[in-house]
Amino acid sequence: MVTIESDKPVYFASDQHLGAPNHSESRSREDRFVAWLDAITPQTEVLFLLGDLFDFWFEYKEVVPRGFVRVLGTLAKMRDQGIQIYFFVGNHDLWMGDYFEKELGIPVYRKPQAFHVHGKKLFIGHGDGLGPNDKGYKRMKKLFTNPLAQWAFRKLHPNYAVRLGRKLSLNNRLISGTEDHSFKGRENEWLIAYCERKLEQYTYDYFVFGHRHFPMKVKLSNQSFYFNTGDWIQYDTFGVLDAEGFRLDSLKGIEIPEF
């Protein structure tokens, strides 16, 4: 378990999907997110990014995708000011290499990780491929994380490879669909099932995930809660942990559902 010492609020955000569905909409979303980063910078010492910051990301040895200079520059500035940033890869940016670690000084996590912050025990991750179902994605993830598959993709010229990757990512149902913007019931929310199973092994105060694109607070027990940070496509939601506990908020002022 990683222990973080801070007296200031800790912030969480996920699923910005920069790059989708087109340059105009992505730029507007990037501007909103960067403005939020600028706003929280004086208030915090710790930021968690829970995956799918980009709708598609792939690193060649000497090349990274074009664009995103505003958000990358802002994250670099935050790190230069001493703010700790933790990045969890999502299913859209699972091909993240060492660019964030080497250029920005941001550690990259590929699996959920336990943290101890503000006297609370948190289990944090993106949320993809967890729980009893999502078997199709689990098979796909095994393929895409295979070094041979990455080697083959890297052999494509970036002009074609990045264009292909963005097209495939854009067709992902979590971007274009609306069926995930509602609560499916406890028995069908596989991240709830995953959290409940983890509680059989160890007691956490808060489980915090993204991926689901639907912000929610779910009571798991008298002590434990599951929070999903939603997205910046529809909700502009984020999490805050301070001395009073964990809460979700939205720049759009939406009411966060509780179950």
C-alpha positions, 0 to 999 in steps of 0.5 A: 500500500502506497502512503501519501502525506498531504494536508490538502484535498486530493483530486481524481478524474478519468475518461477525458477521451481527448482526440474524440470524436473530432478536433473541435469537440476534443479541443473544447473538452481539453480546454475545459479540463485544462481550466479545471487543472489550473483551478485546482493547482493552488488547492492540491498536492496530489492528483490521480488520473484514472485512465482514458485521458486520450481516446487513442495513444501509442508510443513509438520509440521516438514519436508520440501522437500529435496534439494534446499540447495544452493538457501535457504542458499543464501536467508538466507545469503541475509537476514542476510545482511539486504536485504529485500526479499518478496515472492509471492506463485505461483501455484506450491508452493501454499502449502508454509507454515510458513517455509520461514517466520520463518526460513528465515525471508521472508514474504510470500504473497498469493495475489497480493499486492500494493507497493510504491517504488522509487516514483512509484506505483506497483501492484505485484503478481505471476499472476495465476488465475487472469483475466476473464479466467483460470476458470479450474485453479481457480477451481483447486486452490480452491480445493488445498487451501482447508484445508481439501485437505491439511490435507488429503495430509499431511497424506501421507508419505512424501516419497510417497507424495512428489514423487506424487506431483513432478510428477503431477507438472512436467506434468503441461503444463507451464513446458513442453509446448511451446504454452505459449512462444509467445504473444497471442494477447491483447484480449487473454492475460488475465493478460492484461485484469486484469491489465486494469480492475484494472486501472479502480479502481486505477492508478498504474505505473507498474504491475509486474507478473510472471506465464506466462513464457514469458517475455514482456512489455505491454503499458496499458496507457501513464502512466501504463505498465505491465511487465512479468518477464518470467522464468529461464527455457528458458529465465533467465529473471529478472526485475529491478526498479531504479530511471530511471524506470522499465526494464526487462533484461536477462542473455542470452541477449535476446531482451524483446518483447514490445507490 
